[in-house]
Amino acid sequence: MKKQASISLSPDPVIEAYKKDIDRTLLRENLKRTPEERIRNLMQLQRVAEELRRAGQRIKRQ
């Protein structure tokens, strides 16, 4: 049996800088949902984004 090398990973400063701005409660809540629920929510978000895009195009034309 091979011995695994002990690897010490120090925190990446770039990742640490971004982590402070992430709301982990939202991630945890989303992970409580089933994959199907997450896909449905994503599809709804895409519909809203498309509606906003169309509204923005209408405003540009005016």
N, C-alpha and C positions, 0 to 999 in steps of 0.2 A: 504494500500500500504506500502510495506517495504522500509525502508531507506537503500540505499546502503552505505556501509562503505567506507570512504575516505581512499584510499590506496595510499601511497606515495612510488613510486618506484625509488630508486636511481640507477644510471647507474652501470651496472656490469663492474668492471675494466677489466675483461678478454675480454668481448665483445668490450669494448672501445678500447682495445689494438689491436684487429683484425680489427676493422673498419677503422683505419688509413691506412691500406694497401689495401683497397677495392676501386676499381675504380667504383664509383656509376654511372658514365655516361654510362658505358657499360650495367649496370643493367637497367637503364632507357631506353636506346635504344632497348634493348631486349624486354622490356615490351610494347614497342610501336608496336611490331609485333603481328600478330594473333597467337593463339595457333598452328595452322597448320604450319605457317612459322617457329615458334620456333622448332617444331618437325622436320621439314625438315632440318633446320640448325643442329640440334643435330644428325640426321642420317648422314649428310655429315661429321660432325666431327668424328663420329664413323668409317666411311669409311676411313678417313685419318689416324686415330689412328691404324686401322687394317693394313693399307698399311705400316705404319712406323714399326709396330711390325714384319711384314713379312720381311721387309728390314733388320731389326736388326737381325733376325734369319739367313738370307742369309749371312750377314757379319760374324756372329759367325762361320758358317760352313766353311768359307774360310780360 
